[in-house]
Amino acid sequence: MDEAQARDVLTAAGFTAGPAALLALGENAVFAVGDLVVKVGREAALLERAERELAVADWLSRTGIPAVRAAEPKPLLVAGHPVTVWHRLPDEVRPAEPEDLAVLLRQIHSLPEPPFALPARDLLGGVERWLRLAGGAVDPADAAYLRARRDAYVGEVAALTPHLPPGPIHGDALPRNVHVGPEGPVLVDLETISTDLREHDLVVMALARDRYGLPHASYDAFVTAYGWDVRDWAGCTVLRGARETASCAWVAQHAPANPKALAEFRRRVASLRDADPEIRWHAF
């Protein structure tokens, strides 16, 4: 799904009253439409996840966690694409910092289970779908390598012994998923909230430090604000490797329409094949 296709879905869903500004294009196309934000999912298979995200938003609202709020309680399915509608947040007053994320994660990690079932964090579950969406744009040998790597990590992740008590997590814990408005930091992008090892949320920032160029001082500020460094945990290497596998496959879905995505995919696969943990990856 490219931007033009997403805009067609937006129009079919009835959002025609004013201009729509594209905010992001990843798993979803995210548009600002007046006082609303509309998310258009890539395919019908994501409908269940959209339904759960709306339930999570309602739950977080009732628990007092600062998070984005839904404007409509149920998703639409328009031309095979799930569509969810959200209240637009006020303009940010500054970029989110790693310590802002850490404070919100502490709140999420203190929550008991919600009154509905959350899935486990299926970190590697999207690999097959992302590679399928990539189609012939990626080298079949690279796709086979990632599938084999995924299969090897599934068992290793399942066998990990956590340091922290398992429970609700954000699932994609990055500063880009925090919006700092006039009233402070707010969590956005709730579709990966799940129940699993809390370490999932912390290894993301460790990977950002090592792969994406997050300054060491910024990572240290995150650790200080959270209160523990996941790199001290024996399972960190395994969980990091699984996330690298997923992150590499995630880029593949953009390869058919974006040469930069294809180049980044090849860079990531090569660094994994070479077992080089410090080759710089670029956020996409």
C-alpha positions as CSV (number, residue, x, y, z in Angstrom):
1,M,0.0,0.0,0.0
2,D,1.4,3.3,-1.1
3,E,0.2,6.8,-0.1
4,A,-2.1,7.1,-3.1
5,Q,-3.8,3.8,-2.3
6,A,-4.2,4.8,1.3
7,R,-5.7,8.1,0.3
8,D,-8.3,6.2,-1.8
9,V,-9.3,4.2,1.3
10,L,-9.5,7.4,3.3
11,T,-11.9,8.9,0.7
12,A,-13.9,5.8,0.6
13,A,-14.2,5.9,4.4
14,G,-15.8,9.3,4.1
15,F,-13.0,11.6,5.1
16,T,-13.5,14.1,2.4
17,A,-14.3,17.3,4.2
18,G,-10.8,18.8,4.2
19,P,-7.1,18.2,3.4
20,A,-5.5,15.1,4.8
21,A,-1.8,15.4,5.8
22,L,0.3,12.2,5.8
23,L,2.0,11.8,9.1
24,A,3.5,8.3,8.7
25,L,3.6,5.4,6.3
26,G,4.6,2.1,7.8
27,E,2.3,-0.7,9.0
28,N,-0.4,1.9,8.7
29,A,-0.8,5.1,6.7
30,V,-1.5,7.7,9.3
31,F,-3.3,10.9,8.3
32,A,-4.2,14.1,10.1
33,V,-7.7,15.2,9.1
34,G,-8.8,18.3,11.0
35,D,-9.1,17.4,14.7
36,L,-8.8,13.7,14.0
37,V,-6.0,11.2,13.1
38,V,-7.0,8.4,10.8
39,K,-5.0,5.2,10.5
40,V,-5.4,3.0,7.4
41,G,-4.0,-0.6,7.9
42,R,-2.2,-2.4,5.1
43,E,-4.6,-5.4,4.8
44,A,-7.7,-7.0,6.2
45,A,-5.6,-9.4,8.3
46,L,-4.8,-6.4,10.6
47,L,-8.5,-5.9,11.6
48,E,-8.3,-7.9,14.8
49,R,-5.2,-6.0,15.8
50,A,-7.1,-2.7,15.2
51,E,-10.0,-3.9,17.3
52,R,-7.6,-4.7,20.1
53,E,-5.8,-1.4,19.9
54,L,-9.1,0.4,20.4
55,A,-9.8,-1.7,23.4
56,V,-6.4,-1.0,24.8
57,A,-6.9,2.8,24.3
58,D,-10.1,2.6,26.4
59,W,-8.4,0.5,29.1
60,L,-5.4,3.0,29.4
61,S,-7.9,5.9,29.6
62,R,-9.6,4.2,32.5
63,T,-6.3,3.5,34.3
64,G,-5.1,7.1,33.9
65,I,-2.1,6.3,31.7
66,P,-1.4,9.2,29.3
67,A,-2.1,7.8,25.9
68,V,-3.8,8.7,22.6
69,R,-7.6,8.4,22.8
70,A,-9.9,6.8,20.2
71,A,-12.6,9.0,18.6
72,E,-14.5,6.0,17.4
73,P,-14.9,2.8,19.5
74,K,-14.8,0.3,16.6
75,P,-12.7,0.1,13.4
76,L,-14.1,0.3,9.9
77,L,-13.2,-2.2,7.2
78,V,-12.9,-0.2,3.9
79,A,-11.9,-1.9,0.7
80,G,-10.1,-4.5,2.6
81,H,-8.3,-2.1,4.9
82,P,-9.0,-1.6,8.7
83,V,-9.5,2.1,9.5
84,T,-9.4,3.5,13.0
85,V,-10.1,7.1,14.1
86,W,-8.3,9.0,16.9
87,H,-8.4,12.3,18.6
88,R,-5.6,14.5,17.3
89,L,-3.1,15.5,20.0
90,P,-2.0,19.1,20.5
91,D,1.1,20.2,18.7
92,E,4.2,18.9,20.4
93,V,6.2,21.3,22.6
94,R,9.5,19.5,22.1
95,P,10.8,16.2,20.7
96,A,10.4,13.2,23.0
97,E,13.5,12.1,24.8
98,P,14.5,8.6,25.9
99,E,13.8,9.4,29.6
100,D,10.2,10.5,28.6
101,L,9.7,7.0,27.2
102,A,11.3,5.4,30.3
103,V,8.8,7.1,32.7
104,L,5.8,6.0,30.6
105,L,7.2,2.4,30.4
106,R,7.5,2.3,34.2
107,Q,3.8,3.2,34.4
108,I,2.8,0.5,31.8
109,H,5.0,-2.1,33.5
110,S,3.2,-1.4,36.8
111,L,-0.2,-2.3,35.4
112,P,-2.0,-5.6,36.1
113,E,-3.6,-7.5,33.3
114,P,-6.6,-5.7,31.7
115,P,-10.1,-7.2,31.9
116,F,-9.7,-8.6,28.3
117,A,-7.0,-10.9,26.9
118,L,-3.8,-9.4,25.6
119,P,-1.7,-11.6,23.3
120,A,1.9,-12.4,23.9
121,R,4.4,-10.2,22.1
122,D,4.7,-12.1,18.8
123,L,7.9,-10.4,17.9
124,L,8.6,-12.7,15.0
125,G,5.1,-13.3,13.9
126,G,5.1,-10.6,11.2
127,V,8.2,-11.9,9.4
128,E,6.3,-14.1,7.0
129,R,3.8,-11.4,6.2
130,W,6.4,-8.7,5.6
131,L,8.4,-11.0,3.3
132,R,5.3,-11.9,1.5
133,L,4.5,-8.2,0.9
134,A,8.1,-7.8,-0.4
135,G,7.4,-10.4,-3.1
136,G,10.1,-10.5,-5.7
137,A,11.7,-7.2,-4.8
138,V,14.0,-8.9,-2.4
139,D,16.5,-11.7,-3.1
140,P,14.9,-15.1,-2.3
141,A,18.1,-16.2,-0.6
142,D,17.8,-13.2,1.8
143,A,14.2,-14.1,2.5
144,A,15.1,-17.7,3.2
145,Y,17.9,-16.6,5.5
146,L,15.5,-14.5,7.5
147,R,13.0,-17.3,7.8
148,A,15.6,-19.7,9.0
149,R,16.9,-17.1,11.5
150,R,13.3,-16.5,12.7
151,D,12.7,-20.2,13.2
152,A,15.9,-20.5,15.3
153,Y,15.0,-17.6,17.5
154,V,11.4,-18.7,18.2
155,G,12.5,-21.5,20.6
156,E,15.3,-19.4,22.2
157,V,13.0,-16.6,23.0
158,A,10.4,-19.0,24.5
159,A,13.1,-20.4,26.8
160,L,14.2,-17.1,28.3
161,T,14.1,-16.6,32.0
162,P,13.0,-13.0,32.7
163,H,14.6,-10.7,35.3
164,L,11.4,-8.5,35.6
165,P,7.9,-9.9,36.3
166,P,6.1,-10.4,33.0
167,G,2.9,-8.4,32.2
168,P,1.6,-5.6,30.0
169,I,4.2,-4.0,27.7
170,H,4.1,-1.4,24.9
171,G,5.8,-3.7,22.4
172,D,7.5,-1.1,20.2
173,A,9.0,1.2,22.9
174,L,10.8,4.0,21.0
175,P,10.7,7.8,21.6
176,R,9.0,8.2,18.3
177,N,6.0,6.6,19.9
178,V,5.8,9.3,22.5
179,H,4.3,12.7,21.9
180,V,5.2,15.5,24.3
181,G,2.4,18.0,24.3
182,P,1.5,20.9,26.7
183,E,0.4,18.4,29.4
184,G,3.5,16.2,29.1
185,P,4.5,12.9,27.4
186,V,1.7,10.8,25.9
187,L,2.0,7.2,24.5
188,V,0.9,6.8,20.9
189,D,0.8,3.7,18.6
190,L,-0.9,1.2,20.9
191,E,-1.2,-1.7,18.4
192,T,1.7,-3.7,19.8
193,I,0.6,-3.5,23.5
194,S,0.7,-7.1,24.7
195,T,1.6,-9.1,27.7
196,D,5.0,-10.7,27.9
197,L,8.5,-10.2,29.2
198,R,9.0,-6.5,30.2
199,E,12.5,-6.9,28.8
200,H,10.9,-6.6,25.3
201,D,10.4,-2.9,25.9
202,L,13.9,-2.3,27.1
203,V,15.9,-4.2,24.5
204,V,14.5,-1.8,21.9
205,M,16.5,1.1,23.3
206,A,19.6,-1.1,23.7
207,L,19.4,-1.9,20.0
208,A,18.9,1.8,19.2
209,R,22.1,2.6,21.0
210,D,24.1,-0.1,19.1
211,R,22.5,-0.1,15.7
212,Y,20.8,3.3,15.1
213,G,23.3,5.7,16.6
214,L,21.5,6.7,19.8
215,P,24.1,8.6,21.8
216,H,25.4,6.7,24.8
217,A,24.4,9.6,27.1
218,S,20.8,9.4,25.9
219,Y,20.8,5.7,26.5
220,D,22.2,6.2,30.0
221,A,19.5,8.8,30.7
222,F,16.9,6.1,29.6
223,V,18.4,3.6,32.0
224,T,18.5,6.0,34.9
225,A,14.9,7.0,34.4
226,Y,13.7,3.4,34.2
227,G,16.0,2.1,36.9
228,W,17.6,-0.9,35.3
229,D,19.8,-1.7,32.3
230,V,18.6,-4.7,30.2
231,R,22.1,-5.3,29.0
232,D,22.9,-6.7,32.4
233,W,20.4,-9.5,31.8
234,A,21.6,-12.8,30.4
235,G,18.8,-13.0,27.9
236,C,19.5,-9.7,26.3
237,T,21.6,-11.1,23.4
238,V,18.8,-13.5,22.4
239,L,16.0,-10.9,22.6
240,R,18.1,-8.4,20.7
241,G,18.8,-11.0,17.9
242,A,15.1,-11.8,17.6
243,R,14.2,-8.1,17.3
244,E,17.0,-7.5,14.7
245,T,15.5,-10.3,12.6
246,A,12.0,-8.8,12.8
247,S,13.3,-5.3,12.1
248,C,15.1,-6.5,9.0
249,A,12.0,-8.2,7.7
250,W,9.9,-5.2,8.5
251,V,11.8,-3.0,6.0
252,A,11.3,-5.6,3.3
253,Q,7.6,-4.8,2.9
254,H,8.5,-1.3,1.6
255,A,11.1,-2.6,-0.9
256,P,8.7,-3.0,-3.9
257,A,7.9,0.7,-4.0
258,N,11.0,2.3,-2.4
259,P,14.6,1.8,-3.6
260,K,15.9,3.3,-0.3
261,A,14.0,0.6,1.6
262,L,15.5,-2.1,-0.6
263,A,19.0,-0.7,0.0
264,E,18.4,-0.6,3.8
265,F,17.1,-4.2,3.7
266,R,20.2,-5.4,2.0
267,R,22.4,-3.5,4.4
268,R,20.6,-5.1,7.4
269,V,20.7,-8.6,6.0
270,A,24.4,-8.3,5.2
271,S,25.2,-7.1,8.7
272,L,23.3,-10.1,10.2
273,R,25.0,-12.6,7.8
274,D,28.4,-11.1,8.8
275,A,27.5,-11.2,12.5
276,D,28.6,-7.6,12.8
277,P,26.5,-6.1,15.7
278,E,27.7,-2.5,15.1
279,I,27.0,-1.9,11.4
280,R,24.9,1.2,11.5
281,W,21.2,0.8,10.5
282,H,19.1,3.7,9.4
283,A,15.6,4.3,10.8
284,F,12.9,3.9,8.2
